[in-house]
Amino acid sequence: MSAQVASQSDSLGLSSSALPLLRDLIHERLGVLYDPARHETLADRLAPLVIERGFDSYLDYYYLLKYDAAAAGEWLRVADALAVPETYFWREIDQVQAIVHHVIPELLRRHPYAPVRIWSVPCASGEEPLTIAMAAEEAGLFERGIVEIHGSDASPAAIERARAGRYRERSFRSLPAPLKEKYFTAADEGWTARAALCHRIRSWTVVNLLSDADMALSPRPAVTFCRNVFIYFSPSAIQRVLAQFEARTPEPAYLCVGASESLLRVATRFELEDIGGAFVYVKKGCV
């Protein structure tokens, strides 16, 4: 935040009950849970939005989000403000390689004329879906059948960055140099994904995992990458998302979560398996 915003934020009455109200509303709508120790972080991220609206308290902003019939656009701005953009190419690549070398070939073998849909959500600025596309390209999967890759995120700003396909050097810290040269071209202050790679992504969409309406439009994927988001969600929010995944995926279906995340304490039909040396959750048919 700028010094001006920080100064105004300090005068917004954070000791009142308004911030906990906002926290609970955000948890209900977006799934993200800010415990009391992180209230200051939440206040700092929301302060610019409160000030831009001309409000002098978080309570006014709460009323806007809670009761204004035209608040849908403002919720998208909240999603932008709360987004955690930390991502990079080839991140936790063991799961990607397991899906590419074991899961997708088997799905293509079973149903050679049906598309295999892969969904990265949240996809942030697009590094993960493009990583999957590069790995699938290197394995020759696009020549063996129909492989669709979709990327979604709750942040419209993140999706715009993904569509643009422009990345700074930090995004490449784990990507092998030959792949960087093959799939990207140097541009001002960074690199741009080549058109052939971008065309491997079937869609970029704005999706809130806690929205039934958004989830109803999901691509019904056989493989879902939902990594490093559940660490910010409450158990109840995770349960809601998993219920949607269970209802909107075929059998079998595969779910990849982050290395620091676990579903072992959550009731779900997805069961943990070791596939190609990586841990993946699998939903199979009822027995």
Contacts in CASP RR format, 6 or more apart in sequence:
PFRMAT RR
TARGET T0000
AUTHOR 0000-0000-0000
METHOD contacts of the structure
MODEL  1
MSAQVASQSDSLGLSSSALPLLRDLIHERLGVLYDPARHETLADRLAPLV
IERGFDSYLDYYYLLKYDAAAAGEWLRVADALAVPETYFWREIDQVQAIV
HHVIPELLRRHPYAPVRIWSVPCASGEEPLTIAMAAEEAGLFERGIVEIH
GSDASPAAIERARAGRYRERSFRSLPAPLKEKYFTAADEGWTARAALCHR
IRSWTVVNLLSDADMALSPRPAVTFCRNVFIYFSPSAIQRVLAQFEARTP
EPAYLCVGASESLLRVATRFELEDIGGAFVYVKKGCV
1 9 0 8 1.000
1 44 0 8 1.000
1 47 0 8 1.000
1 48 0 8 1.000
5 47 0 8 1.000
5 48 0 8 1.000
5 51 0 8 1.000
6 44 0 8 1.000
6 47 0 8 1.000
8 47 0 8 1.000
8 51 0 8 1.000
9 43 0 8 1.000
9 44 0 8 1.000
9 47 0 8 1.000
9 50 0 8 1.000
9 51 0 8 1.000
11 56 0 8 1.000
12 43 0 8 1.000
12 47 0 8 1.000
12 50 0 8 1.000
12 56 0 8 1.000
12 57 0 8 1.000
12 58 0 8 1.000
13 57 0 8 1.000
13 58 0 8 1.000
14 39 0 8 1.000
14 40 0 8 1.000
14 43 0 8 1.000
14 58 0 8 1.000
16 57 0 8 1.000
16 58 0 8 1.000
16 59 0 8 1.000
18 57 0 8 1.000
18 58 0 8 1.000
18 59 0 8 1.000
18 61 0 8 1.000
18 62 0 8 1.000
19 39 0 8 1.000
19 42 0 8 1.000
19 43 0 8 1.000
19 58 0 8 1.000
20 39 0 8 1.000
21 59 0 8 1.000
21 62 0 8 1.000
22 42 0 8 1.000
22 46 0 8 1.000
22 58 0 8 1.000
22 61 0 8 1.000
22 62 0 8 1.000
22 65 0 8 1.000
23 33 0 8 1.000
23 34 0 8 1.000
23 39 0 8 1.000
23 42 0 8 1.000
25 62 0 8 1.000
25 65 0 8 1.000
25 66 0 8 1.000
26 32 0 8 1.000
26 34 0 8 1.000
26 42 0 8 1.000
26 78 0 8 1.000
26 82 0 8 1.000
27 33 0 8 1.000
27 34 0 8 1.000
27 234 0 8 1.000
27 237 0 8 1.000
28 210 0 8 1.000
29 65 0 8 1.000
29 75 0 8 1.000
29 208 0 8 1.000
29 210 0 8 1.000
29 211 0 8 1.000
30 75 0 8 1.000
30 78 0 8 1.000
30 79 0 8 1.000
30 82 0 8 1.000
30 154 0 8 1.000
30 208 0 8 1.000
30 210 0 8 1.000
31 209 0 8 1.000
31 210 0 8 1.000
31 232 0 8 1.000
31 233 0 8 1.000
31 234 0 8 1.000
31 237 0 8 1.000
31 240 0 8 1.000
32 82 0 8 1.000
32 232 0 8 1.000
32 233 0 8 1.000
32 237 0 8 1.000
33 232 0 8 1.000
33 233 0 8 1.000
33 234 0 8 1.000
33 237 0 8 1.000
34 41 0 8 1.000
34 42 0 8 1.000
42 82 0 8 1.000
43 58 0 8 1.000
45 81 0 8 1.000
45 82 0 8 1.000
46 58 0 8 1.000
46 61 0 8 1.000
46 78 0 8 1.000
46 81 0 8 1.000
48 81 0 8 1.000
49 61 0 8 1.000
49 74 0 8 1.000
49 77 0 8 1.000
49 78 0 8 1.000
49 81 0 8 1.000
50 57 0 8 1.000
50 58 0 8 1.000
50 60 0 8 1.000
50 61 0 8 1.000
53 60 0 8 1.000
53 61 0 8 1.000
53 64 0 8 1.000
55 61 0 8 1.000
55 64 0 8 1.000
64 71 0 8 1.000
64 74 0 8 1.000
65 71 0 8 1.000
65 74 0 8 1.000
65 75 0 8 1.000
65 78 0 8 1.000
68 74 0 8 1.000
75 208 0 8 1.000
76 155 0 8 1.000
76 156 0 8 1.000
76 206 0 8 1.000
79 154 0 8 1.000
79 155 0 8 1.000
79 156 0 8 1.000
79 208 0 8 1.000
80 155 0 8 1.000
80 156 0 8 1.000
80 157 0 8 1.000
80 158 0 8 1.000
83 124 0 8 1.000
83 153 0 8 1.000
83 154 0 8 1.000
83 155 0 8 1.000
83 157 0 8 1.000
83 158 0 8 1.000
84 124 0 8 1.000
84 232 0 8 1.000
85 124 0 8 1.000
85 125 0 8 1.000
85 158 0 8 1.000
86 124 0 8 1.000
86 228 0 8 1.000
87 124 0 8 1.000
87 125 0 8 1.000
87 126 0 8 1.000
87 127 0 8 1.000
87 128 0 8 1.000
87 171 0 8 1.000
87 228 0 8 1.000
88 127 0 8 1.000
88 170 0 8 1.000
88 171 0 8 1.000
88 172 0 8 1.000
88 173 0 8 1.000
88 174 0 8 1.000
88 175 0 8 1.000
89 127 0 8 1.000
89 130 0 8 1.000
89 131 0 8 1.000
89 134 0 8 1.000
89 167 0 8 1.000
89 171 0 8 1.000
89 172 0 8 1.000
89 174 0 8 1.000
89 175 0 8 1.000
90 96 0 8 1.000
90 131 0 8 1.000
90 174 0 8 1.000
90 175 0 8 1.000
90 176 0 8 1.000
90 179 0 8 1.000
91 127 0 8 1.000
91 128 0 8 1.000
91 131 0 8 1.000
91 174 0 8 1.000
91 227 0 8 1.000
92 227 0 8 1.000
92 258 0 8 1.000
92 259 0 8 1.000
93 131 0 8 1.000
93 135 0 8 1.000
93 174 0 8 1.000
94 277 0 8 1.000
94 278 0 8 1.000
95 225 0 8 1.000
95 227 0 8 1.000
95 256 0 8 1.000
95 258 0 8 1.000
95 278 0 8 1.000
95 279 0 8 1.000
95 280 0 8 1.000
96 131 0 8 1.000
96 132 0 8 1.000
96 135 0 8 1.000
96 225 0 8 1.000
97 135 0 8 1.000
97 276 0 8 1.000
97 278 0 8 1.000
98 275 0 8 1.000
98 276 0 8 1.000
98 277 0 8 1.000
98 278 0 8 1.000
98 280 0 8 1.000
99 118 0 8 1.000
99 132 0 8 1.000
99 223 0 8 1.000
99 254 0 8 1.000
99 256 0 8 1.000
99 275 0 8 1.000
99 280 0 8 1.000
100 132 0 8 1.000
100 135 0 8 1.000
100 136 0 8 1.000
100 139 0 8 1.000
100 141 0 8 1.000
101 139 0 8 1.000
101 276 0 8 1.000
102 275 0 8 1.000
102 276 0 8 1.000
103 222 0 8 1.000
103 223 0 8 1.000
103 254 0 8 1.000
103 275 0 8 1.000
103 280 0 8 1.000
104 116 0 8 1.000
104 118 0 8 1.000
104 136 0 8 1.000
104 141 0 8 1.000
104 147 0 8 1.000
104 223 0 8 1.000
105 141 0 8 1.000
105 144 0 8 1.000
107 116 0 8 1.000
107 222 0 8 1.000
108 116 0 8 1.000
108 141 0 8 1.000
108 144 0 8 1.000
108 145 0 8 1.000
108 147 0 8 1.000
112 145 0 8 1.000
113 146 0 8 1.000
114 146 0 8 1.000
115 146 0 8 1.000
115 147 0 8 1.000
115 148 0 8 1.000
116 145 0 8 1.000
116 146 0 8 1.000
116 147 0 8 1.000
116 148 0 8 1.000
116 222 0 8 1.000
116 223 0 8 1.000
117 148 0 8 1.000
117 150 0 8 1.000
117 219 0 8 1.000
117 220 0 8 1.000
117 221 0 8 1.000
117 222 0 8 1.000
117 223 0 8 1.000
118 129 0 8 1.000
118 132 0 8 1.000
118 147 0 8 1.000
118 148 0 8 1.000
118 149 0 8 1.000
118 150 0 8 1.000
118 221 0 8 1.000
118 222 0 8 1.000
118 223 0 8 1.000
118 224 0 8 1.000
118 225 0 8 1.000
119 150 0 8 1.000
119 151 0 8 1.000
119 152 0 8 1.000
119 218 0 8 1.000
119 219 0 8 1.000
119 221 0 8 1.000
119 223 0 8 1.000
119 224 0 8 1.000
119 225 0 8 1.000
120 126 0 8 1.000
120 128 0 8 1.000
120 129 0 8 1.000
120 132 0 8 1.000
120 149 0 8 1.000
120 150 0 8 1.000
120 151 0 8 1.000
120 152 0 8 1.000
120 225 0 8 1.000
121 151 0 8 1.000
121 152 0 8 1.000
121 153 0 8 1.000
121 207 0 8 1.000
121 209 0 8 1.000
121 218 0 8 1.000
121 224 0 8 1.000
121 225 0 8 1.000
121 226 0 8 1.000
122 152 0 8 1.000
122 153 0 8 1.000
122 154 0 8 1.000
122 155 0 8 1.000
122 158 0 8 1.000
122 209 0 8 1.000
122 226 0 8 1.000
122 229 0 8 1.000
123 129 0 8 1.000
123 151 0 8 1.000
123 152 0 8 1.000
123 153 0 8 1.000
123 158 0 8 1.000
123 159 0 8 1.000
123 162 0 8 1.000
123 204 0 8 1.000
124 153 0 8 1.000
124 155 0 8 1.000
124 158 0 8 1.000
124 162 0 8 1.000
125 158 0 8 1.000
125 161 0 8 1.000
125 162 0 8 1.000
125 165 0 8 1.000
125 167 0 8 1.000
125 171 0 8 1.000
126 151 0 8 1.000
126 158 0 8 1.000
126 161 0 8 1.000
126 162 0 8 1.000
126 165 0 8 1.000
126 204 0 8 1.000
127 167 0 8 1.000
127 171 0 8 1.000
128 225 0 8 1.000
128 227 0 8 1.000
129 149 0 8 1.000
129 150 0 8 1.000
129 151 0 8 1.000
129 162 0 8 1.000
129 201 0 8 1.000
130 165 0 8 1.000
130 183 0 8 1.000
130 193 0 8 1.000
130 197 0 8 1.000
130 198 0 8 1.000
130 200 0 8 1.000
130 201 0 8 1.000
131 175 0 8 1.000
132 149 0 8 1.000
132 225 0 8 1.000
133 149 0 8 1.000
133 197 0 8 1.000
133 200 0 8 1.000
133 201 0 8 1.000
134 179 0 8 1.000
134 183 0 8 1.000
134 197 0 8 1.000
136 142 0 8 1.000
136 147 0 8 1.000
136 149 0 8 1.000
136 200 0 8 1.000
137 183 0 8 1.000
137 197 0 8 1.000
137 200 0 8 1.000
138 179 0 8 1.000
141 147 0 8 1.000
142 200 0 8 1.000
148 202 0 8 1.000
148 219 0 8 1.000
149 200 0 8 1.000
149 201 0 8 1.000
149 202 0 8 1.000
150 201 0 8 1.000
150 202 0 8 1.000
150 203 0 8 1.000
150 204 0 8 1.000
150 205 0 8 1.000
150 219 0 8 1.000
150 221 0 8 1.000
151 162 0 8 1.000
151 201 0 8 1.000
151 203 0 8 1.000
151 204 0 8 1.000
151 205 0 8 1.000
152 159 0 8 1.000
152 204 0 8 1.000
152 205 0 8 1.000
152 206 0 8 1.000
152 207 0 8 1.000
152 218 0 8 1.000
153 159 0 8 1.000
153 162 0 8 1.000
153 206 0 8 1.000
153 207 0 8 1.000
154 206 0 8 1.000
154 207 0 8 1.000
154 208 0 8 1.000
154 209 0 8 1.000
155 206 0 8 1.000
156 206 0 8 1.000
159 204 0 8 1.000
159 205 0 8 1.000
159 206 0 8 1.000
162 204 0 8 1.000
163 204 0 8 1.000
165 192 0 8 1.000
165 193 0 8 1.000
165 198 0 8 1.000
166 187 0 8 1.000
166 190 0 8 1.000
166 191 0 8 1.000
166 192 0 8 1.000
166 193 0 8 1.000
167 184 0 8 1.000
167 190 0 8 1.000
167 191 0 8 1.000
167 192 0 8 1.000
167 193 0 8 1.000
168 189 0 8 1.000
168 190 0 8 1.000
168 191 0 8 1.000
169 190 0 8 1.000
169 191 0 8 1.000
172 180 0 8 1.000
172 184 0 8 1.000
172 191 0 8 1.000
180 191 0 8 1.000
183 193 0 8 1.000
183 194 0 8 1.000
183 196 0 8 1.000
183 197 0 8 1.000
184 191 0 8 1.000
184 192 0 8 1.000
184 193 0 8 1.000
184 194 0 8 1.000
184 197 0 8 1.000
185 191 0 8 1.000
185 192 0 8 1.000
185 194 0 8 1.000
202 219 0 8 1.000
203 219 0 8 1.000
205 217 0 8 1.000
206 214 0 8 1.000
207 214 0 8 1.000
207 215 0 8 1.000
207 217 0 8 1.000
207 218 0 8 1.000
208 214 0 8 1.000
209 215 0 8 1.000
209 226 0 8 1.000
209 229 0 8 1.000
209 241 0 8 1.000
209 244 0 8 1.000
210 237 0 8 1.000
210 240 0 8 1.000
210 241 0 8 1.000
212 244 0 8 1.000
215 244 0 8 1.000
215 248 0 8 1.000
216 248 0 8 1.000
218 244 0 8 1.000
218 248 0 8 1.000
220 248 0 8 1.000
220 249 0 8 1.000
220 250 0 8 1.000
221 249 0 8 1.000
221 253 0 8 1.000
222 249 0 8 1.000
222 250 0 8 1.000
222 252 0 8 1.000
222 253 0 8 1.000
222 254 0 8 1.000
223 253 0 8 1.000
223 254 0 8 1.000
223 255 0 8 1.000
223 256 0 8 1.000
224 245 0 8 1.000
224 249 0 8 1.000
224 253 0 8 1.000
224 254 0 8 1.000
224 255 0 8 1.000
224 256 0 8 1.000
225 256 0 8 1.000
226 241 0 8 1.000
226 245 0 8 1.000
226 255 0 8 1.000
226 256 0 8 1.000
226 257 0 8 1.000
227 256 0 8 1.000
227 257 0 8 1.000
227 258 0 8 1.000
227 261 0 8 1.000
228 258 0 8 1.000
228 260 0 8 1.000
228 261 0 8 1.000
230 238 0 8 1.000
230 241 0 8 1.000
230 257 0 8 1.000
230 258 0 8 1.000
230 261 0 8 1.000
230 263 0 8 1.000
231 260 0 8 1.000
231 261 0 8 1.000
233 241 0 8 1.000
235 265 0 8 1.000
235 266 0 8 1.000
238 263 0 8 1.000
238 266 0 8 1.000
239 266 0 8 1.000
239 267 0 8 1.000
239 268 0 8 1.000
242 263 0 8 1.000
242 266 0 8 1.000
242 268 0 8 1.000
242 270 0 8 1.000
245 253 0 8 1.000
245 255 0 8 1.000
245 270 0 8 1.000
245 283 0 8 1.000
246 268 0 8 1.000
246 269 0 8 1.000
246 270 0 8 1.000
246 283 0 8 1.000
249 283 0 8 1.000
251 283 0 8 1.000
251 284 0 8 1.000
251 285 0 8 1.000
252 282 0 8 1.000
252 283 0 8 1.000
252 284 0 8 1.000
252 285 0 8 1.000
253 270 0 8 1.000
253 282 0 8 1.000
253 283 0 8 1.000
254 275 0 8 1.000
254 280 0 8 1.000
254 281 0 8 1.000
254 282 0 8 1.000
254 283 0 8 1.000
255 270 0 8 1.000
255 280 0 8 1.000
255 281 0 8 1.000
255 282 0 8 1.000
255 283 0 8 1.000
256 280 0 8 1.000
256 281 0 8 1.000
257 263 0 8 1.000
257 281 0 8 1.000
263 270 0 8 1.000
263 272 0 8 1.000
263 281 0 8 1.000
264 272 0 8 1.000
268 281 0 8 1.000
269 283 0 8 1.000
269 284 0 8 1.000
270 281 0 8 1.000
270 282 0 8 1.000
270 283 0 8 1.000
271 281 0 8 1.000
271 282 0 8 1.000
271 283 0 8 1.000
271 284 0 8 1.000
272 279 0 8 1.000
272 280 0 8 1.000
272 281 0 8 1.000
272 282 0 8 1.000
273 279 0 8 1.000
273 280 0 8 1.000
273 281 0 8 1.000
273 282 0 8 1.000
274 280 0 8 1.000
275 282 0 8 1.000
END
